Amino acid sequence: MDKEMQQFTEDLLESVRQMNAGKAARTTEVHVSSAVEARLSVGLSQKDFARMLGVSVRTLQEWEQGRREPSGAARMLLKIASTNPQAVLAAA
């Protein structure tokens, strides 16, 4: 076996040992925006949630993807939707 293949084999075995020991080489954290949290807590599609908030679907998508921040009033409505989805649905 040539040197490169031997090194590859050793690295692969070490990776398997680490995996079996529960050691992750890297972890990924996914941050969910407040807009996504609010929409999921209410249980509506993007289209229906945007309509309920009185914004375009594109604006909601921008908020959800973190490219734009909602205004103060919209941010408060999202907070209410996250904490009390029934209140938002009843008002709609």
C-alpha positions as CSV (number, residue, x, y, z in Angstrom):
1,M,0.0,0.0,0.0
2,D,1.5,3.4,-0.9
3,K,1.9,6.2,1.6
4,E,-1.1,8.2,0.6
5,M,-3.4,5.2,0.8
6,Q,-2.0,4.3,4.2
7,Q,-2.6,7.8,5.5
8,F,-6.1,7.8,4.1
9,T,-6.9,4.5,5.8
10,E,-5.5,5.7,9.1
11,D,-7.5,9.0,8.9
12,L,-10.7,7.1,8.0
13,L,-10.3,4.7,10.9
14,E,-9.7,7.6,13.3
15,S,-12.8,9.3,12.0
16,V,-14.8,6.1,12.6
17,R,-13.4,5.9,16.2
18,Q,-14.4,9.5,16.9
19,M,-17.8,8.9,15.5
20,N,-18.3,5.8,17.6
21,A,-17.2,7.8,20.7
22,G,-19.8,10.4,20.0
23,K,-17.3,13.1,19.1
24,A,-18.5,15.3,16.3
25,A,-15.9,16.8,13.9
26,R,-18.2,19.8,13.5
27,T,-21.7,20.9,14.5
28,T,-24.2,23.0,12.7
29,E,-26.6,25.4,14.4
30,V,-29.6,26.6,12.5
31,H,-31.0,29.9,13.7
32,V,-34.7,30.2,13.2
33,S,-35.9,33.8,12.8
34,S,-38.7,35.3,14.9
35,A,-40.8,35.5,11.8
36,V,-40.5,31.7,11.2
37,E,-41.2,31.0,14.8
38,A,-44.3,33.1,14.7
39,R,-45.6,31.7,11.5
40,L,-45.0,28.1,12.7
41,S,-46.7,28.7,16.0
42,V,-49.8,30.0,14.2
43,G,-49.6,27.1,11.8
44,L,-50.1,29.0,8.6
45,S,-48.4,29.0,5.2
46,Q,-46.3,31.9,4.2
47,K,-49.0,33.1,1.9
48,D,-51.8,33.0,4.5
49,F,-49.5,34.4,7.3
50,A,-48.4,37.3,5.1
51,R,-52.0,38.1,4.2
52,M,-53.0,38.1,7.9
53,L,-50.1,40.5,8.7
54,G,-51.0,42.7,5.7
55,V,-47.5,42.3,4.1
56,S,-46.4,40.8,0.8
57,V,-45.2,37.2,0.7
58,R,-41.9,38.5,-0.5
59,T,-41.6,40.8,2.6
60,L,-42.3,37.8,4.9
61,Q,-39.7,35.7,3.1
62,E,-37.1,38.5,3.5
63,W,-37.9,38.5,7.3
64,E,-37.7,34.8,7.5
65,Q,-34.4,34.6,5.7
66,G,-32.9,37.4,7.7
67,R,-32.3,39.7,4.8
68,R,-34.6,42.4,6.3
69,E,-35.9,43.2,9.8
70,P,-39.6,43.8,10.5
71,S,-40.6,47.3,11.7
72,G,-41.4,47.9,15.3
73,A,-45.1,47.2,14.9
74,A,-44.6,44.1,12.8
75,R,-42.0,42.9,15.3
76,M,-44.5,43.2,18.1
77,L,-47.2,41.4,16.2
78,L,-44.7,38.6,15.5
79,K,-43.9,38.4,19.2
80,I,-47.6,38.2,20.0
81,A,-48.1,35.5,17.4
82,S,-45.2,33.4,18.9
83,T,-46.5,33.7,22.5
84,N,-50.2,33.6,21.9
85,P,-51.1,32.2,18.4
86,Q,-54.8,31.9,19.3
87,A,-55.1,35.6,19.9
88,V,-53.7,36.3,16.4
89,L,-55.9,33.8,14.8
90,A,-59.0,35.1,16.7
91,A,-58.1,38.7,15.6
92,A,-57.7,37.6,12.0
